Amino acid sequence: MAKARFKEKKDRPGADENIKEEGIEVSGTVLEKFPGGMFSVELEQRKQLVLAHLAGRLRKNRIRILPGDRVTLELSPYDLTRGRITYRFR
């Protein structure tokens, strides 16, 4: 019987290093819609503008986002002016 050449990914040393960092969850209001699925969102806590795109789950389920909608978004830990819209409030 042939011996397995490589171990599974989870067994390799350093496999935990590839885990992505968590985003910062904030809420805001959509101000403007841009072509290509981008949105300008104003944060509630501080009056800062963020450029955000739709999360895959919202895109897959065809959730419409319009200016004036309240949304939850996940900010990138590296660039606080970019984010991903994860939820639209009714």
N, CA, C and O atoms as a DFTB+ gen file, in Angstrom:
360 C
 N C O
     1  1       0.847      -1.176       0.000
     2  2       0.000       0.000       0.000
     3  2       0.889       1.234       0.000
     4  3       1.858       1.310       0.755
     5  1       0.562       2.186      -0.836
     6  2       1.373       3.405      -0.964
     7  2       1.146       4.322       0.226
     8  3       0.034       4.448       0.740
     9  1       2.222       4.950       0.642
    10  2       2.147       5.867       1.773
    11  2       1.787       7.263       1.265
    12  3       2.268       7.686       0.214
    13  1       0.951       7.967       2.001
    14  2       0.557       9.326       1.588
    15  2       1.777      10.234       1.625
    16  3       2.531      10.244       2.598
    17  1       1.961      10.994       0.557
    18  2       3.130      11.861       0.456
    19  2       2.986      13.129       1.273
    20  3       3.940      13.581       1.907
    21  1       1.797      13.700       1.257
    22  2       1.572      14.964       1.946
    23  2       0.514      14.771       3.021
    24  3      -0.429      13.994       2.866
    25  1       0.696      15.492       4.102
    26  2      -0.322      15.488       5.150
    27  2      -1.460      16.404       4.729
    28  3      -1.322      17.193       3.794
    29  1      -2.562      16.298       5.411
    30  2      -3.671      17.211       5.136
    31  2      -3.279      18.614       5.542
    32  3      -2.390      18.804       6.371
    33  1      -3.949      19.608       4.952
    34  2      -3.621      21.007       5.222
    35  2      -3.701      21.350       6.702
    36  3      -2.865      22.093       7.216
    37  1      -4.699      20.815       7.384
    38  2      -4.888      21.170       8.787
    39  2      -3.770      20.629       9.672
    40  3      -3.544      21.142      10.768
    41  1      -3.063      19.587       9.200
    42  2      -1.988      19.000       9.987
    43  2      -0.644      19.687       9.765
    44  3       0.296      19.459      10.526
    45  1      -0.543      20.517       8.744
    46  2       0.729      21.180       8.454
    47  2       1.042      22.243       9.497
    48  3       0.135      22.906      10.001
    49  1       2.319      22.408       9.824
    50  2       2.670      23.499      10.746
    51  2       2.439      24.842      10.070
    52  3       2.731      25.005       8.885
    53  1       1.917      25.800      10.823
    54  2       1.676      27.129      10.269
    55  2       0.368      27.252       9.525
    56  3       0.149      28.260       8.852
    57  1      -0.514      26.268       9.616
    58  2      -1.794      26.329       8.908
    59  2      -2.689      27.418       9.483
    60  3      -3.538      27.963       8.779
    61  1      -2.501      27.737      10.763
    62  2      -3.323      28.761      11.401
    63  2      -2.963      30.165      10.933
    64  3      -3.751      31.091      11.126
    65  1      -1.810      30.346      10.332
    66  2      -1.354      31.669       9.910
    67  2      -2.179      32.220       8.755
    68  3      -2.200      33.432       8.539
    69  1      -2.854      31.361       8.013
    70  2      -3.593      31.797       6.836
    71  2      -5.006      32.253       7.146
    72  3      -5.739      32.622       6.229
    73  1      -5.412      32.239       8.409
    74  2      -6.757      32.658       8.780
    75  2      -6.870      34.166       8.617
    76  3      -6.013      34.914       9.088
    77  1      -7.939      34.615       7.942
    78  2      -8.129      36.049       7.717
    79  2      -8.521      36.744       9.007
    80  3      -9.150      36.152       9.885
    81  1      -8.137      38.018       9.108
    82  2      -8.506      38.789      10.286
    83  2      -9.971      39.196      10.199
    84  3     -10.520      39.383       9.113
    85  1     -10.580      39.328      11.357
    86  2     -11.985      39.712      11.429
    87  2     -12.148      41.175      11.046
    88  3     -11.265      41.994      11.300
    89  1     -13.278      41.499      10.438
    90  2     -13.589      42.878      10.111
    91  2     -14.247      43.573      11.287
    92  3     -14.663      42.925      12.248
    93  1     -14.340      44.888      11.211
    94  2     -14.960      45.692      12.260
    95  2     -16.399      45.948      11.835
    96  3     -16.629      46.557      10.791
    97  1     -17.381      45.490      12.631
    98  2     -18.788      45.649      12.264
    99  2     -19.333      46.973      12.752
   100  3     -19.254      47.287      13.940
   101  1     -19.895      47.763      11.819
   102  2     -20.508      49.051      12.135
   103  2     -21.800      49.167      11.336
   104  3     -22.044      48.379      10.422
   105  1     -22.623      50.148      11.680
   106  2     -23.848      50.372      10.911
   107  2     -23.803      51.771      10.318
   108  3     -23.096      52.653      10.806
   109  1     -24.574      51.952       9.259
   110  2     -24.575      53.234       8.578
   111  2     -25.753      53.360       7.634
   112  3     -26.636      52.503       7.590
   113  1     -25.747      54.460       6.870
   114  2     -26.814      54.753       5.921
   115  2     -26.214      54.916       4.532
   116  3     -25.213      55.609       4.357
   117  1     -26.833      54.272       3.544
   118  2     -26.358      54.376       2.164
   119  2     -26.709      55.757       1.629
   120  3     -27.861      56.184       1.703
   121  1     -25.714      56.451       1.091
   122  2     -25.943      57.778       0.528
   123  2     -26.084      57.741      -0.987
   124  3     -26.923      58.438      -1.557
   125  1     -25.254      56.922      -1.636
   126  2     -25.196      56.953      -3.089
   127  2     -24.840      55.566      -3.616
   128  3     -24.111      54.813      -2.970
   129  1     -25.367      55.237      -4.806
   130  2     -25.034      53.976      -5.459
   131  2     -24.168      54.277      -6.675
   132  3     -24.500      55.152      -7.474
   133  1     -23.061      53.558      -6.817
   134  2     -22.152      53.731      -7.941
   135  2     -22.235      52.520      -8.860
   136  3     -22.691      51.457      -8.437
   137  1     -21.802      52.662     -10.107
   138  2     -21.779      51.504     -11.008
   139  2     -20.840      50.418     -10.479
   140  3     -19.877      50.707      -9.769
   141  1     -21.129      49.189     -10.829
   142  2     -20.277      48.080     -10.418
   143  2     -20.576      47.565      -9.028
   144  3     -19.762      46.844      -8.451
   145  1     -21.730      47.919      -8.475
   146  2     -22.110      47.405      -7.166
   147  2     -21.414      48.059      -5.992
   148  3     -21.323      47.462      -4.919
   149  1     -20.919      49.278      -6.171
   150  2     -20.272      50.002      -5.075
   151  2     -21.255      51.009      -4.492
   152  3     -22.127      51.521      -5.193
   153  1     -21.102      51.286      -3.199
   154  2     -21.995      52.197      -2.495
   155  2     -21.191      53.131      -1.610
   156  3     -20.143      52.761      -1.082
   157  1     -21.699      54.349      -1.455
   158  2     -21.132      55.295      -0.503
   159  2     -21.998      55.223       0.745
   160  3     -23.207      55.445       0.676
   161  1     -21.383      54.912       1.897
   162  2     -22.117      54.717       3.147
   163  2     -21.569      55.672       4.199
   164  3     -20.357      55.804       4.368
   165  1     -22.498      56.345       4.914
   166  2     -22.102      57.217       6.019
   167  2     -22.276      56.439       7.320
   168  3     -23.359      55.921       7.592
   169  1     -21.222      56.354       8.119
   170  2     -21.269      55.612       9.378
   171  2     -22.065      56.378      10.416
   172  3     -22.084      57.609      10.403
   173  1     -22.729      55.651      11.326
   174  2     -23.553      56.286      12.358
   175  2     -22.715      56.855      13.497
   176  3     -22.976      57.969      13.952
   177  1     -21.709      56.109      13.968
   178  2     -20.930      56.544      15.120
   179  2     -20.173      57.834      14.828
   180  3     -20.280      58.811      15.568
   181  1     -19.428      57.825      13.772
   182  2     -18.688      59.027      13.374
   183  2     -19.103      59.342      11.949
   184  3     -19.285      58.436      11.136
   185  1     -19.248      60.579      11.653
   186  2     -19.735      60.984      10.327
   187  2     -18.622      60.830       9.298
   188  3     -18.057      61.809       8.812
   189  1     -18.322      59.567       8.980
   190  2     -17.257      59.241       8.041
   191  2     -17.867      58.525       6.840
   192  3     -18.778      57.713       7.002
   193  1     -17.373      58.819       5.639
   194  2     -17.848      58.146       4.436
   195  2     -16.979      56.932       4.146
   196  3     -15.755      56.979       4.265
   197  1     -17.639      55.840       3.762
   198  2     -16.954      54.588       3.464
   199  2     -17.427      54.108       2.103
   200  3     -18.612      54.211       1.785
   201  1     -16.516      53.585       1.300
   202  2     -16.862      52.986       0.023
   203  2     -17.044      51.490       0.263
   204  3     -16.119      50.822       0.725
   205  1     -18.226      50.959      -0.046
   206  2     -18.527      49.561       0.296
   207  2     -19.115      48.819      -0.900
   208  3     -19.720      49.420      -1.787
   209  1     -18.925      47.503      -0.906
   210  2     -19.537      46.638      -1.915
   211  2     -20.421      45.611      -1.206
   212  3     -20.349      45.455       0.013
   213  1     -21.252      44.916      -1.980
   214  2     -22.179      43.933      -1.410
   215  2     -21.468      42.630      -1.072
   216  3     -20.582      42.191      -1.805
   217  1     -21.854      42.019       0.031
   218  2     -21.363      40.689       0.377
   219  2     -21.975      39.684      -0.598
   220  3     -23.035      39.932      -1.172
   221  1     -21.307      38.565      -0.776
   222  2     -21.755      37.546      -1.719
   223  2     -23.140      37.014      -1.414
   224  3     -23.901      36.701      -2.330
   225  1     -23.479      36.908      -0.135
   226  2     -24.797      36.393       0.261
   227  2     -25.904      37.333      -0.198
   228  3     -26.954      36.879      -0.652
   229  1     -25.675      38.659      -0.081
   230  2     -26.679      39.628      -0.530
   231  2     -26.785      39.621      -2.050
   232  3     -27.877      39.736      -2.607
   233  1     -25.647      39.487      -2.710
   234  2     -25.628      39.451      -4.170
   235  2     -26.339      38.196      -4.676
   236  3     -27.114      38.255      -5.630
   237  1     -26.068      37.064      -4.032
   238  2     -26.663      35.781      -4.430
   239  2     -28.179      35.805      -4.292
   240  3     -28.891      35.301      -5.161
   241  1     -28.675      36.388      -3.205
   242  2     -30.121      36.443      -2.963
   243  2     -30.779      37.676      -3.567
   244  3     -31.962      37.926      -3.337
   245  1     -30.028      38.437      -4.329
   246  2     -30.509      39.629      -5.046
   247  2     -31.203      40.624      -4.126
   248  3     -32.298      41.097      -4.428
   249  1     -30.565      40.939      -3.004
   250  2     -31.089      41.937      -2.073
   251  2     -30.782      43.312      -2.645
   252  3     -29.624      43.635      -2.910
   253  1     -31.817      44.120      -2.836
   254  2     -31.630      45.455      -3.402
   255  2     -31.247      46.441      -2.321
   256  3     -31.850      46.465      -1.247
   257  1     -30.255      47.248      -2.600
   258  2     -29.828      48.306      -1.690
   259  2     -30.062      49.628      -2.405
   260  3     -29.590      49.827      -3.524
   261  1     -30.789      50.529      -1.758
   262  2     -31.096      51.834      -2.340
   263  2     -30.571      52.934      -1.426
   264  3     -30.388      52.709      -0.230
   265  1     -30.326      54.122      -1.978
   266  2     -29.917      55.243      -1.118
   267  2     -30.968      55.497      -0.040
   268  3     -32.166      55.528      -0.322
   269  1     -30.509      55.677       1.192
   270  2     -31.405      55.871       2.323
   271  2     -31.566      54.632       3.186
   272  3     -32.051      54.731       4.313
   273  1     -31.170      53.461       2.685
   274  2     -31.281      52.220       3.458
   275  2     -30.270      52.203       4.598
   276  3     -29.135      52.655       4.446
   277  1     -30.708      51.667       5.758
   278  2     -29.777      51.442       6.871
   279  2     -29.159      50.067       6.676
   280  3     -29.870      49.098       6.409
   281  1     -27.847      49.975       6.808
   282  2     -27.135      48.726       6.566
   283  2     -26.109      48.472       7.670
   284  3     -25.695      49.385       8.384
   285  1     -25.716      47.208       7.786
   286  2     -24.583      46.828       8.627
   287  2     -23.442      46.513       7.683
   288  3     -23.630      45.811       6.690
   289  1     -22.268      47.024       7.984
   290  2     -21.137      46.711       7.134
   291  2     -19.931      46.310       7.945
   292  3     -19.809      46.630       9.128
   293  1     -19.048      45.603       7.279
   294  2     -17.835      45.090       7.892
   295  2     -16.673      45.862       7.286
   296  3     -16.418      45.770       6.085
   297  1     -15.971      46.625       8.118
   298  2     -14.840      47.415       7.640
   299  2     -13.585      46.562       7.606
   300  3     -13.395      45.670       8.433
   301  1     -12.742      46.848       6.644
   302  2     -11.460      46.173       6.554
   303  2     -10.554      46.654       7.684
   304  3     -10.486      47.856       7.938
   305  1      -9.857      45.746       8.367
   306  2      -8.955      46.189       9.438
   307  2      -7.742      46.936       8.893
   308  3      -7.053      47.626       9.644
   309  1      -7.476      46.806       7.605
   310  2      -6.312      47.447       6.999
   311  2      -6.629      48.833       6.465
   312  3      -5.798      49.737       6.554
   313  1      -7.838      49.013       5.902
   314  2      -8.233      50.292       5.312
   315  2      -9.640      50.615       5.809
   316  3     -10.610      49.998       5.369
   317  1      -9.755      51.576       6.720
   318  2     -11.047      51.884       7.341
   319  2     -11.972      52.698       6.444
   320  3     -13.053      53.088       6.884
   321  1     -11.580      52.966       5.203
   322  2     -12.450      53.675       4.265
   323  2     -13.105      52.709       3.283
   324  3     -13.826      53.143       2.385
   325  1     -12.867      51.416       3.436
   326  2     -13.442      50.389       2.565
   327  2     -14.183      49.362       3.402
   328  3     -13.785      49.065       4.529
   329  1     -15.271      48.816       2.845
   330  2     -16.026      47.826       3.599
   331  2     -16.901      46.954       2.723
   332  3     -16.931      47.096       1.501
   333  1     -17.619      46.038       3.383
   334  2     -18.517      45.101       2.718
   335  2     -19.862      45.171       3.422
   336  3     -19.935      45.011       4.640
   337  1     -20.932      45.411       2.661
   338  2     -22.284      45.472       3.229
   339  2     -22.744      44.042       3.494
   340  3     -22.803      43.219       2.581
   341  1     -23.073      43.756       4.766
   342  2     -23.445      42.392       5.141
   343  2     -24.924      42.227       5.466
   344  3     -25.420      41.101       5.470
   345  1     -25.652      43.325       5.743
   346  2     -27.065      43.208       6.116
   347  2     -27.783      44.514       5.809
   348  3     -27.234      45.597       6.014
   349  1     -29.033      44.406       5.309
   350  2     -29.881      45.586       5.081
   351  2     -31.060      45.505       6.034
   352  3     -31.780      44.507       6.058
   353  1     -31.259      46.566       6.826
   354  2     -32.395      46.608       7.745
   355  2     -33.665      46.919       6.965
   356  3     -33.624      47.628       5.959
   357  1     -34.796      46.387       7.431
   358  2     -36.071      46.620       6.737
   359  2     -36.623      47.974       7.046
   360  3     -37.688      48.336       6.547
